[in-house]
Amino acid sequence: MAKTMAEIVAKSDEKRGVKAKTYKLPLSVIAEIEQLSHQLNIPQNQLIIQAVELFKSQKGA
C-alpha cells in the first residue's frame, strides 16, 4: 500500500531525530531571526539551535 506524503515526512523526521515546532513570536523578533540568519549565512533553525546552546552554556545548565 502506498504511503501518504505525511507518512513519508513523519518517517523521515523520526529517522533524522527532528520534530516540527511552532511558536508565536513578536514580529520584531522574527525579523531579527531572519536578518541574523541572512547576515551569518546560516538557516534560521541553526541560528536558534546555536542561541539555545549559548544560553545554556552561559547559565551553566
Secondary structure, 3 states (H helix, E strand, C coil): CCCCHHHHHHHHHHHHCCCCCCCCCCHHHHHHHHHHHHHHCCCHHHHHHHHHHHHHHHHCC
